[in-house]
Amino acid sequence: MDEKLTITQGPHVFDRLSTQNMMYGVCLALIPAAAASVIFFSWKAVALMLACMSSCLLTEAFFQRLRGKKICIDDGSALLTGLLLAMVVPPDLPVWMAILAGVFAIGIGKEIFGGLGHNIFNPALLGRAFLSAAFPAHMTVYSAPIDAFTSATPLGLMKFEAVQTDLWSLFLGNVAGSVGETSALVLLIGGAYILIRKYADWRIPVSFIGSVYILGEALHLLSPGKYPSGLFHLLAGGMMIGALFMATDPVTSPVTKSGKWVFGIGCGILVIVIRLWGGQPEGVMYSILLMNAVTPVINIATKPKRYGT
């Protein structure tokens, strides 16, 4: 008998969908949002994207070398973190702050936990949270698209001035906001791509978007003059980029099917609560980070029974 038995470690089932393919695929899906940000905010968007991506790549290489690990920044994860980070900061943010946020996102948000696959929180959102805590004044100044003057975001107008921006402007992106979150149209195009390519599980964005719409619309029907419509909540702020690109992070979201529903619904409820009754006009970042923290509990609570037990 000439056959040899080869014993190797897993995985034993190989698929074309690798970590590297997924990371670069999501980066590709963000190209429409990146292009729109350049149209809306010109060179400022380009500078912030380059600053965030380069700082994330260099920080990851530094920590991997420091830990004696092989430098593998070509897997695309740090590049994606930098691009997402640039998408969720104000266009007028100083470049040096963007660089600092990139260092924090990778160093504290990812590498300190052991690198890719071990981080608890979404690194890009953690970088933005760091900026909000360290430089709150700079994180609340937004430029209107095309023009150079500052303007309140649609959520700020809604919360503090009871003024609602028309839905068409929100859909196209002709409003003040973060670099890559203003246009729901381009984000939906990119989101459709990652769902079709199965880079993200559809359950999280569906439950996230659905819960925000249902709860927001219910409150609007109860008090139309006080609360905005559910559609306004979906199109305004960082809702689309958060639901499609942030909450779907496979590392920081639940692995079980039922857990994904719980995660998405939890994010949606928190968004509405923070937007309407919290001190901040936006709640997407905090909702996802808070649900990231309870993801291990969700995984345990929704763990399916073993076959035969």
LINVEN-V973889 format. One record per residue. PHI is phi in whole degrees, 0 to 359 (none if undefined). PSI is psi in whole degrees, -180 to 180 (* if undefined). NEAR is the number of other C-alpha atoms within 12 Angstrom. Layout:
phi psi near
PHI PSI NEAR
PHI PSI NEAR
This chain:
phi psi near
none 113 4
267 -6 4
291 141 5
252 141 6
263 115 7
259 124 7
252 120 8
226 165 8
280 159 7
290 166 7
280 150 9
257 -11 9
248 119 10
256 146 8
221 155 10
292 -21 12
278 96 16
255 170 18
302 -44 24
296 -45 22
298 -40 22
295 -46 27
297 -47 34
290 -29 27
294 -41 30
292 -38 40
301 -42 32
297 -39 28
293 -22 33
273 -5 41
300 -43 27
301 -41 27
293 -38 41
295 -42 39
295 -41 26
296 -37 32
295 -35 45
292 -39 27
295 -43 25
284 -41 32
239 5 40
59 -140 25
296 -24 22
297 -38 33
293 -41 40
298 -45 28
299 -42 29
291 -40 41
295 -43 44
295 -41 28
295 -46 34
292 -45 43
293 -44 38
293 -41 32
294 -37 37
293 -43 44
295 -46 35
293 -39 29
294 -42 37
296 -42 42
298 -40 29
296 -47 22
290 -36 30
294 -40 25
293 -39 16
297 -36 15
273 2 16
72 23 11
263 162 16
292 133 16
286 117 20
227 50 24
288 -7 31
281 1 20
285 -12 24
91 -9 27
291 -44 40
292 -37 43
298 -44 40
295 -42 44
301 -45 50
296 -41 45
293 -44 50
296 -40 50
300 -45 55
297 -31 51
291 -22 53
246 21 48
245 156 52
297 146 45
295 -22 45
266 9 36
296 131 39
302 143 26
300 -38 28
294 -30 20
289 -38 32
297 -40 46
296 -43 33
297 -39 33
295 -38 46
296 -41 47
298 -44 40
293 -43 37
301 -45 47
277 -47 48
294 -49 34
267 -36 31
278 -17 36
226 -61 35
293 -32 33
294 -22 25
271 -9 20
120 5 19
98 -167 31
303 130 33
94 -8 21
245 -12 20
288 147 30
272 -41 34
253 155 43
297 118 47
299 -40 48
296 -43 49
290 -33 46
293 -37 40
297 -40 42
291 -38 44
298 -38 33
299 -44 29
297 -41 33
296 -34 27
279 -38 15
274 -35 17
226 64 23
299 -34 18
295 -41 15
286 -23 24
272 3 31
240 12 28
250 119 26
234 143 33
263 145 33
288 147 30
302 145 37
71 -55 23
282 164 17
264 -14 18
283 153 15
280 155 21
206 152 25
287 149 29
286 160 38
305 -38 40
291 -37 43
296 -42 29
296 -41 25
294 -44 28
282 -42 27
257 -18 21
234 0 15
56 36 18
246 129 19
254 128 30
287 144 30
294 147 23
294 -32 25
295 -42 19
296 -39 23
294 -39 34
294 -42 29
278 -31 27
107 11 38
276 57 35
217 163 40
286 145 42
171 -171 45
292 167 50
307 -49 46
242 17 51
248 -2 53
284 -34 50
262 109 42
293 -31 40
300 -53 29
291 -30 30
289 -35 42
293 -37 33
297 -48 25
295 -39 34
295 -39 39
298 -38 29
296 -47 27
291 -28 30
285 -40 26
295 -40 17
280 -4 22
62 35 22
281 -16 31
219 151 36
277 131 35
292 -20 30
295 -38 30
292 -53 41
297 -35 41
295 -46 31
290 -36 31
295 -56 43
296 -42 41
296 -44 30
292 -37 34
296 -45 43
294 -47 32
296 -47 25
292 -43 33
296 -41 33
291 -37 25
297 -44 19
294 -36 22
295 -41 23
292 -33 17
288 -36 14
214 81 13
300 -35 16
282 -16 14
258 -40 21
245 140 29
286 168 37
287 164 31
297 -35 28
294 -36 31
299 -44 36
299 -36 48
290 -39 46
272 -21 41
271 153 48
64 -147 47
264 23 47
299 -50 50
291 -46 46
292 -32 49
290 -46 45
289 -36 48
269 -33 43
242 -23 53
261 -52 48
294 -24 51
275 4 40
306 117 46
294 -21 32
282 -39 26
255 8 37
244 162 45
300 155 35
262 -19 29
274 153 25
295 -46 22
292 -33 23
295 -34 30
295 -38 38
296 -45 33
298 -44 32
299 -49 45
296 -43 43
294 -40 32
299 -43 38
299 -43 44
297 -44 43
297 -44 33
296 -37 31
301 -49 43
295 -43 43
298 -46 27
291 -43 27
296 -42 37
269 -33 30
235 -2 18
272 177 17
279 -16 13
256 146 27
288 -24 32
246 145 39
226 4 35
296 -48 45
300 -49 42
293 -36 37
296 -44 39
291 -43 47
296 -39 35
294 -40 31
287 -30 40
303 -39 37
294 -30 25
258 6 25
304 -44 36
302 -37 26
292 -41 19
297 -41 27
299 -42 25
292 -45 16
292 -29 20
253 14 20
297 123 18
290 153 16
289 145 10
292 147 6
298 128 5
94 0 5
248 * 5
